Amino acid sequence: MLNFLKRRLKNEKGAMDKILVTLLLVIVGVGAVVGLNTWVGTETDGVKTAASSKIGEVTSSSSE
């Protein structure tokens, strides 16, 4: 009986560790997606600004 209880506790501890690791990976994954989305958003704004200024330069120099 005591051995059975020891095995049950070990199995539950292993299962709990797997659940905690899974939750940690989910949290890290969500954080990575949010961070990547924010970074892409800022980079997109920078590229739009650079493209607009370059288009303005090219069109003003070609109209002269």
Helices and strands as residue ranges (DSSP letters): H 2-62
